[in-house]
Structure formats: C-alpha cells, structure tokens
C-alpha cells in the first residue's frame, strides 16, 4: 500500500544531479554548506544535498548511508570504495563513498571537515519525519489515522471531479468486537485490530489507501469504480473468514461501499458507505453491501 508520504509531506523536494567535480572549483564555503543542508526536512533530500556538495569539491561520485531503519543513497554505485563511521545521537552511522580517484591527504581532511556538518541537519530531518508519521498514522495498525483520512479523501474526490478516474469508499468494522474485548480483554482486542489492519493492507492494491479512524472502524479509499470495489470487499470477507484467529474468537467483518460522482462531497460519500455498512449489519453481518443509489 502506498501512502505517498514523501510526495505529500515534501512537495518541493530537491532533485540533485551528480555534481561535476573539478579541481578548479571554488574553495568549500562551510557556512553556505550548513545553510544548504538545513534547507530541507526530508532525510533523502538532506543526504542528496550533502552528496552534491561533496561531488563539487572532491572526486566522489556516489555515497550510501545506513543508520537504523534509514538507507539513503546518492549518485553512482561504482568506483573506489571508502567506508566511514560517524556517531549520531549515540548510534553508529555508516557511510560508503564511491570515488573517481583516491583522495589526497588534503582532500581527506576536507571530507572529514564536512562530515560533521551533515549530522545535525540529518537528525533534524529524521526527527521531523518521525513526528509527521505519528501525526498521520495509527500507532497500533500502521494505517493512516482520521486526520490523514480526511485530507486524503478530499484530495481523492477532487481528482474524481477532474475526471482523473473513479473513486470509491469502503467503511468497515468488526462484528462482535465489543464481546471480544469484554471476554478476553483489550490486549486480545488490540491483537485482532492489528491483524485486521494487516489483512486490509495486504489485500488492497498499491493505489488504494487504508485508514483506522477510531475503535474498530476502518475505511479504504479505492481508486476504482463500485464494481472493482465490490471485488475488494469480497476478498476481505473471504480472507477474514479463513483467518484462524478470527475464527477462534468468533470475529468477522461487515463492509459498506459507495462510489463518488460529480457533485458528491467527502462527508456525503462517507454517509452513503456508512449506510451500506448498516445494511450489511442488518443482513446478518459477515458480508458487504453496496450503496443502493449506485447499484446497476
């Protein structure tokens, strides 16, 4: 599933090309370098900026960085390899440089002078990215949260209004979830919610977006019409019914779906899908219903 995080958080992300090294380049301006590295809050962009500056002043044509969950890269993947280690926030940061030619002692000194300048801007960008993710994603399931859902649905409907493809909405919740919590406790309930989020994430396509908007209520924004949406609903119901933990605890899933049209707004689309969900509940649960307004 693709949340499009980098694109939405960093619409002005810099695009750095590999710099052309020349021994005649102007001397390194450390103040300007610091300013450039602090210009972005995207770790990928900060590292690309760092690589671009290095490539202007040193015979370096590529670099790879590994730090915790981050794997960042810039430039080419071949050349003479030089590996370096730095300490960032108490953890080891690994950088592998790809050189055109071996570094002279003065060039090595320049690189060692530049490396510490990367650390603070990189740490700032990583911390900002982590806070942004926490503001947009549900901590239990890893799916988008209610705030991110509201933004995404408004954007999706605007695309549909511009004739950029149909958009549909699925509203889902778990059957018998309250009884599960009452009988087995919230720890078990959290486990089922996490499993439910994983099932949704593994079932939808990369173009779709899934969110947990509260309790055991989930929504999916589908890039497709109501017929494609019905196939997705069916896959989710089948997958839930085949899952051993859901069978063990007697939990199933009900779904309602509706498709956007030229004049509909986000809240109206949700109401149509939510009404279809209640029709699925009334029909015995463990099933899905499509908005009656859109059946053909």
C-alpha positions, -999 to +999 in steps of 0.1 A: +000+000+000+013+034-010+005+063+013+025+086-009+041+100+022+072+116+008+053+133-020+027+147+003+050+159+030+077+172+008+062+186-024+093+208-030+118+180-025+151+190-042+162+169-072+200+167-072+220+155-101+255+142-097+278+171-095+308+176-119+340+175-099+367+199-109+400+206-091+394+242-101+362+246-081+360+274-056+371+266-020+345+250+002+322+275+020+313+259+053+286+285+062+269+281+028+272+243+032+254+244+066+227+266+052+221+243+022+219+212+045+194+228+068+171+239+038+151+206+038+133+184+064+134+153+042+163+129+051+166+118+014+170+154+003+194+164+030+217+135+021+214+142-017+224+178-009+254+166+010+264+143-018+260+171-043+283+194-023+309+167-019+308+159-056+316+195-064+347+197-043+360+161-041+363+132-066+333+115-051+306+102-075+283+083-051+275+077-014+254+053+006+243+059+042+229+034+067+215+045+100+189+024+119+160+020+096+173+045+071+191+036+039+199+066+018+218+069-014+231+095-038+250+092-071+266+062-087+273+028-072+307+021-086+342+034-081+368+032-054+351+024-021+358+042+011+338+034+043+334+057+072+316+056+105+302+085+125+282+087+157+247+103+155+225+105+186+246+078+203+243+053+173+267+044+146+261+059+112+278+042+082+287+060+050+302+043+020+317+067-006+324+058-043+355+077-055+367+085-090+403+086-078+419+081-044+417+111-021+448+131-014+456+139+023+442+174+018+410+160+002+407+135+031+409+164+055+382+183+036+359+153+037+365+149+075+357+186+079+324+182+060+311+150+076+301+165+110+281+192+091+258+165+079+248+152+113+226+179+128+205+186+097+201+149+091+190+142+127+165+172+125+150+158+093+147+123+107+130+135+138+106+157+118+098+128+096+090+106+126+068+132+141+050+136+108+044+099+106+030+099+142+006+127+132-006+108+102-006+071+111-023+050+137+003+036+161-014+002+166-021-008+130+003+014+110-026+025+088-035+062+082-054+080+110-086+100+110-068+133+102-049+118+073-081+101+060-099+134+059-071+150+039-068+120+015-105+116+008-108+153+000-079+150-024-093+118-040-127+133-046-112+164-061-093+141-086-125+123-094-143+156-100-115+165-125-123+133-144-090+116-133-106+083-126-134+070-103-130+069-066-150+048-041-151+045-003-154+014+018-164+016+055-155-015+076-159-026+112-155-058+131-185-079+141-187-090+178-156-069+187-171-055+219-179-090+231-143-100+223-129-071+244-153-079+273-145-116+274-108-117+265-095-082+274-082-052+255-048-069+248-066-095+228-087-068+211-056-049+201-041-081+186-072-086+165-072-049+154-036-052+144-043-084+124-073-067+108-051-038+097-025-062+083-052-081+063-065-049+049-030-037+040-021-070+023-054-071+004-057-037-012-037-025-042-008+000-041-031+027-055-056+023-026-053+038+009-064+023+042-071+041+075-082+033+110-105+062+120-115+051+155-120+020+176-128-009+153-138+013+124-117+014+093-121+029+058-105+023+024-102+049-004-104+028-036-090+041-069-117+024-090-155+021-096-181+004-075-177-029-093-139-030-086-147-021-050-171-049-046-144-074-056-121-059-030-149-062-004-153-098-013-116-106-009-115-090+025-145-110+037-131-143+024-096-136+039-112-128+073-132-160+073-101-180+065-080-164+093-075-188+123-075-161+150-108-145+137-124-180+137-110-188+171-125-156+187-157-156+166-150-122+150-160-113+114-162-082+094-190-061+078-184-036+050-204-009+031-192+008-001-201+038-023-187+054-054-181+091-058-199+111-085-196+146-100-213+166-072-207+145-041-186+158-012-164+138+012-190+137+040-218+126+017-197+098+003-189+086+038-226+087+047-235+066+017-209+040+025-218+040+062-255+035+054-245+005+032-224-009+062-255-008+084-274-027+057-247-053+059-251-055+096-289-058+093-284-086+067-267-108+093-231-094+093-200-110+078-208-096+044-207-064+024-233-041+008-231-015-019-249+018-018-284+013-032-280+046-051-254+031-073-265-005-080-269-012-117 
